[in-house]
């Protein structure tokens, strides 16, 4: 969910981790962006991404571009 992929036998190990592996994060598709844009609860999406990928610690422009946050984030102050 949210763009990361899971390859093979590491599924159990991956599910036990609190934070996702940023290397597994794929660029969001236009469908994912549209769902996030028209979501009534963008805070839930941002909270999930923050918890899974530690956005505050790992946040950089490449990660933000991968998640297409400038496209779907309605409240720009949250992007800062």
C-alpha positions as CSV (number, residue, x, y, z in Angstrom):
1,X,0.0,0.0,0.0
2,X,1.1,3.6,-0.5
3,X,3.6,2.7,-3.2
4,X,6.0,0.3,-1.6
5,X,6.5,-3.1,-3.0
6,X,7.3,-6.3,-1.2
7,X,9.4,-8.9,-2.9
8,X,9.2,-12.5,-1.8
9,X,10.3,-14.1,1.4
10,X,11.0,-11.0,3.5
11,X,7.3,-10.5,3.9
12,X,7.1,-11.6,7.6
13,X,10.2,-9.6,8.5
14,X,8.9,-6.6,6.6
15,X,5.5,-6.7,8.3
16,X,7.2,-6.8,11.8
17,X,9.0,-3.5,11.1
18,X,7.3,-0.3,12.1
19,X,9.0,1.7,9.3
20,X,9.0,0.8,5.7
21,X,12.1,0.5,3.6
22,X,12.5,3.6,1.5
23,X,14.3,1.6,-1.2
24,X,11.0,-0.3,-1.8
25,X,9.1,2.9,-2.4
26,X,7.9,3.3,-6.0
27,X,6.8,6.6,-7.5
28,X,3.1,7.2,-7.0
29,X,0.8,6.7,-10.0
30,X,-1.7,9.2,-11.2
31,X,-4.4,7.0,-9.7
32,X,-2.8,7.1,-6.2
33,X,-2.4,10.9,-6.5
34,X,-6.1,11.3,-7.5
35,X,-7.2,9.2,-4.6
36,X,-5.1,11.2,-2.2
37,X,-6.2,14.5,-3.7
38,X,-9.9,13.8,-3.4
39,X,-9.6,12.2,0.0
40,X,-11.5,13.9,2.8
41,X,-8.9,12.6,5.3
42,X,-5.6,13.6,4.0
43,X,-4.3,13.8,7.5
44,X,-4.7,10.0,7.8
45,X,-2.7,9.5,4.6
46,X,0.1,11.8,5.8
47,X,0.1,10.2,9.3
48,X,0.4,6.7,7.7
49,X,3.2,7.9,5.5
50,X,4.9,9.6,8.4
51,X,4.7,6.5,10.6
52,X,5.7,4.1,7.8
53,X,8.6,6.1,6.3
54,X,9.5,8.5,9.1
55,X,9.0,11.6,6.9
56,X,10.3,14.1,9.4
57,X,13.6,12.3,9.7
58,X,13.9,11.0,6.1
59,X,12.1,13.8,4.4
60,X,13.9,15.2,1.4
61,X,12.9,16.5,-2.0
62,X,13.3,13.1,-3.7
63,X,11.0,11.4,-1.2
64,X,8.4,14.2,-1.5
65,X,8.6,13.9,-5.4
66,X,8.2,10.1,-5.2
67,X,5.0,10.5,-3.2
68,X,3.8,13.4,-5.4
69,X,2.9,15.3,-2.3
70,X,3.0,18.8,-4.0
71,X,0.4,17.5,-6.4
72,X,-2.2,16.2,-3.9
73,X,-1.5,18.0,-0.7
74,X,-4.3,20.6,-0.3
75,X,-2.8,22.4,2.7
76,X,0.6,23.6,1.6
77,X,1.7,24.5,5.1
78,X,1.7,20.8,6.0
79,X,4.1,20.2,3.1
80,X,6.6,22.6,4.6
